[in-house]
């Protein structure tokens, strides 16, 4: 029995639910899917938009702060591409996102609290959670009737801004620790039409308390209910060794645990699952999975939820 099968057995025993399994095509080429920061971050220009843009509902004011992502550089670094060219990684993340979207807006959503809020984490650092978060966000942004907000809640070791090359002076911790900052001040529009970002913000010694605050709970509830077409992805710290991720998980309806094939340990997977509320729908993304005999990498998505 493989590591992931054992992990799913554990998840099923906790949630007392059935498991559906999906596999995906293999990826060609060696892809670095770790949490390391690339040698050259995406070139980004931070600007002030001249007009406020609505996000999901007409007449609702949203962020006037915007950044421009270097989409060519992201594609070069094996992220999901927004170009018309057909790419294997696009196909793989299309399969992964479809289950998440169905859970968020389909029949299962009625049994999940905040089904459109999705935690993305891993057991340990370096297993590819931020790579997965960004790719999921880009893939969901390709949907014609959905919008996506990617929030970096890894306030201890933020990676989203560094990976995308974003330099933002305000983020989540700044909003949570101040009464003078509005949520619109921390939301960044991008040159990807249906994608917005919130960076982690400045390091704060009360990061756990900020994420566990009523202000954060109110923000999560607003994210979950204000826009009917919105998916919110929380790129969270690894589950083991920190308290912040378990706090964020309690606000979400779904969770993705990123595992690295032949590296993630069954004992750590079990410990990670135990930290997630049992009513959450939990899925697993297998990172750096060898799918062929010639050493290609791929992804696997396995779902075991409430």
N, C-alpha and C positions, 0 to 999 in steps of 0.2 A: 504494500500500500504506500503510495507516494505521500510526500509532505502535505500537499494541498488536499488530498483526499482525507487524510487524518484531520487536517484543520477544519474541513467542512463537516466531518463527523462530529467534531467538538461543537462547531457552531450550531448544527442541527439539534444536538442534545440540549443546548442552552435555549434555543428559540422554539423547539418543537414544531419545526416547519419543514416543508419539503424543499428540496434543492433542485434547481435547474442548472444545467451545465452547458456553456457555449465555448467553442474553440475557434481559433482564427487562423488566417493564412500566415505563413512565415514571412519575415522581413528579409530583404536582401541587403547585404552589406553589414559591416560592423557598426553598431550604433552605441555611442556612449550615453547610457541612461542613468548615470549616477547623479548625485547632488552637487558635483563639483561645478565651480563657476567657469564658464568658457574663457579661453584665452582672450578673445575679443568679444566683449558684450555687444548686443545689438545696439546699433546707433539710434539714439532716441533724442528727439527734440521736444522739450517741454514748452508748451505755449499756453496762452490764455485765449480761449475761444471767444469770438466776438459776440456770439449768441448762445444762449442756453439751449441745450438739446433735450427733448423729452426722451424718456427711456421706458417704453412699454405702454404708456397711457398718454393720450393727447392732453395737453394743458398742464401736465405735471412737470414742474421745473426740476431740472437735474443739473449735473455738474457742468460748470463752464471751464474747468481745467482739463487740458487734454495733453496727450503724449503721442508721438508718432513712432510706431514700432517698425524696425527694419525687417520687413517680411521676407526679403530675399536672403538676408543673413540667417533668419530663423529656419528657412527651408534648407539652407546649406548645412545647418547644424542638426538636420533630421527632425525638425518639428513639423507638425501638420501644416500643409501648404494650403494657401487660399487661392492658388493659381488653378486654372482649368486642367492642368496636367494631372493624369491619374497616377497616384503614388500609393505604394503598399501601406505605408504608415497611416495614410488617410483612411484606407479601407479598414485597417485594424481598429483604429479609434472610433470609427463609425459604428462598428459592431458593439464596442464597449459602451458608447454613449447611448445607444438605442435602448438598452435595458434600463439605464438610469432615467431616461426621459419617460419611458413607459411606467416606471415606478412612480415618478413624480406627478404624472398627469393622468395615468390610467386607473383601472379599478383598485389597484393596491393602495393608491394615494389616500383613499378613504380610511384606511386602517393605520396610516402613518401620520404622526404629528410633524408638520413642516417637511413634507415629502420632497419639496424642491430645494431643501438645504442639504448639501452633500459634503460630508467630511472626507478629506483625502489625507491619509497618513500611512505610516509604516511601523514596523516594530523597532527598527534601529535606523540610524542615519545612513545615507548612501545607497538606499535600496531603490531610489528613483521616484519618490513621491512628488517632488516639484516638477520633474520632467513629465510625469503623468498628469498632474494638475493643469499645467500649461497646455498640453496637447488636448486634454478634454475640453478646456475652455475654447481653444481655437476650433475644435471640431464642432462643438455645440453652436458656436457663432456662425457656422455655415448653414445652420437650419434657417429656413425662411420665415418661420413663425415663432421663434424662440429668441430670447436674449440671455446673456450670461454675465454674471459678475464674479470675478475671481478675487477672493479676499485672502491676503497673506496673514494668517493668525500665528505663524511661527515667529513670534515676537522676540524669542531668544536667539534665533539664528535664521533671520529672514533670507529667503533665496529667490523669491519671485522677481523682485525689483532688480537684483543683481543679474539673474539669468536673462531678463529682458532688456537690461541696460537702462533701467528707469532711475532717474534721480528725482525723488519727490520729497519735498520738505515737510509734508504732513501725511499722517497715516492713521491707522486704527487706534494705536495707543494714545496718540495726541487727541483724538476725538473723545476717547473714553475718560481721559484724565483732565479734560477742560470743559468748562461751561460756555466758553466763548467760541468754540469751533462747531460749525454745523456739519451734518453728515455730507451735505453737498460739497463742502470744502475738501473732503478727502476722496471723493469719487473721481476717478480719472477716465475721461472719454479717450478712445483710441481711434486710429485710422482703420480699425476693423469695425464695421458698422454696428454690429450687435454685441460687441465685447467692451466691458468696462472693468476697471481694476481698483482695488484698494490695497495700498501697501501696508506693511506692518507698523510703520511709524518708528519713533525713537525708542530706544531701549528704556525700560522702566522697571524699577525694583519691585513694583507691586503688580507685575504682569498677570499673575494668576488671579489676583483679586479684581483687577480690571476686567478680565474676561468673564469672571463670575459675577460681575456687578449687575444690578437691575438695568442700568443703561445699556449694557451689552444684550441682555435678554430682550429689552424693548426694541433694539436695533434688529436683532434676529427675527423677531416677530413681524416687524415692518417689512423686512426683506421677504419673508415667507408669504405675506398676505397682500401687499400693496399692488403687485403686478402679476397678472395671471399667466404671463408668458415667460417668467423669469426662472432661471436656474442659478443658484448661488453655490459656488465651490469654495470651501474653506481649506486652503493648504495649511495643514496643522503640523506641529512638531511630531516627531516619532512618539509612539504611545508609551514606550518603556523609559522610565527614568525622569519623566517630567509630569507635572500635574495639569498643565494647560490644556492638553488634548482631550482628556476626559471631561473637562469643563465644557469645551466647545461641542463635544459629541452629544451632550445632553440637550443641545438646542437643535440638533439635526434629525432628519428622518431617514437618511441613508448614510452609509459609510463605505468607503473604498479603502481596503488595506493593500498596499503595494508590497509584494514579496519578490525577492530576487532568487531565481531558480538556483538550486545547489548551494545557497548561502543562508537563507532564512531557516531558522531552527524551529522545529515543531514546538518545543517548550516555550519559545518566545511568541510564536503565533497564538498559542493557548493563553498565555498571559495577556497578550494584546486584546484578544477577543473578550476576556473577562473584564476589561476596563470599559467596554462599550455597552451601553444600555441594551438589554435583551430585546426591547421592542423595535430597535432600529433594523432596517434591512441592510445586510452586510454583504458586500461583494469583494472578491479578491482579484487583483491584477497581477499576473505573473510576469515579471520583468526579466529581460535577457534570457528568455526561454529558447533553448536550442531546438529548432523544429526540423532540421534536416541534418544529413550526415556531413555536409560541407561547411558547417559552422555558422549558418545564418542565424540571426536573432529574430525573436518574435515576441508576441504578447499572448497571454491567455486570460480570459475573463471567466471567473467562476462565481456563481451567485448562490448564496444561502441566506435567506432572509426570513423575517418574521411573517 
